[in-house]
Amino acid sequence: MDPEIVTYKKQFNVTLEPIKVMLADRKGTLGYHDWKALVERTEASILRNPDQYLGKELPEQESLNIIVKNIFEEFVENLN
């Protein structure tokens, strides 16, 4: 994996931790499909407005998409 992607992934994982904690907490109160839809809406919102969630220093859009999707895929896998 590209070193730049690895660096951004580590940084974004830390930045998104409060959101992931909230989503993990909601998993216990929502049905699986509703929870998965919430995770997907959250991911889409981050990709639409990355500077609001991840700061101003961002990689190119293609790399950003890969990183954020990977973070959320791993998040969902780790909670199942």
Secondary structure as GFF3:
##gff-version 3
##sequence-region A 1 80
A	DSSP	alpha_helix	3	15	.	.	.	ID=ss1
A	DSSP	alpha_helix	17	27	.	.	.	ID=ss2
A	DSSP	alpha_helix	32	48	.	.	.	ID=ss3
A	DSSP	alpha_helix	50	54	.	.	.	ID=ss4
A	DSSP	alpha_helix	61	79	.	.	.	ID=ss5
###
